[in-house]
Amino acid sequence: MLPVQKSNKKKNTKRRIIRPRTTQPPKWLGWLVIGALCCGIVIAIVTYQHKLRQYDDNTPAATNRQTGKKVSYPGRNIDYKRQFNHQNAKHLAAAQSTGLKRIPKDEADLKNMQTKLVKIRTGKNYVVDDLTHSVPYLTKGAAESLDIIADDFSDILRRNDLPHYRLIVTSILRTEESVRQLRKSGNINASANSAHCYGTTFDITYKRFDKADLSPDYMDEENLKLVLAQALLNAQRAGRVYVKYEYKQACFHITSRK
């Protein structure tokens, strides 16, 4: 019987550590997560806007548009650019002739000019907007021109059995400080020698009107713009104002000649 030969190889006594194989998630899974997040954001935005619409639908104006009928002023269309084309030079000359003799530095400086100015407040036929770069003062003649235009606008609506709306005045007297703030806000073309600086000039927007009665009938802004233009034409033909149609600013730029 042959002797058993011992192997010279040393047994490997080290225990092999078997680690679990790590697998990378598929790329489509990441895109799926991103897509789900985007969908969630879109749904949140749509839900928020829907709530806003629900809130707006409960306002009197929205309720009127739901229950009332749309009515219109039957006047003829007006070529705004052609009818209201008085250039800034003409506005400035009229402002310097009939307005303040110097440009006020700031609101404190207006105290020295109180006898020449009238404070403009929201009334029956117009609303003074939140004025961020002007102050609510006009010369007596300009304040009278504003009243005449607003009253005529209201009369045109009344004579045609239309709902009562008020005009919105968006810019009035600019001081030197107002002009600096306007330039800082991004309007680099704001002039330090504008007709607005002499208390004779004001802007009326044609994009917004304030419905001031509870009748269910309503008018759209484009038709109300036509009514405003008719009132401005009447004042312009009477030699009371110069008017410039400002397309970019969405307003009529008006300077009193009285």
Secondary structure, DSSP 8 states (H G I E B T S, - for coil): --------S-----------------HHHHHHHHHHHHHHHHHHHHHHHHHHHHHHTTSHHHHHHHHS-B---------HHHHSB--HHHHHHHHHHHS-SS--SSTGGGGGGGGGEEE----SSEEE---SSSBSEEEHHHHHHHHHHHHHHHHHHHHTT---EEEEEEE-B--HHHHHHHHHTT-TT--TT-GGGGT-EEEEESS--EE-S--S-B--HHHHHHHHHHHHHHHHHTTSEEEEEETTTTEEEEEE--
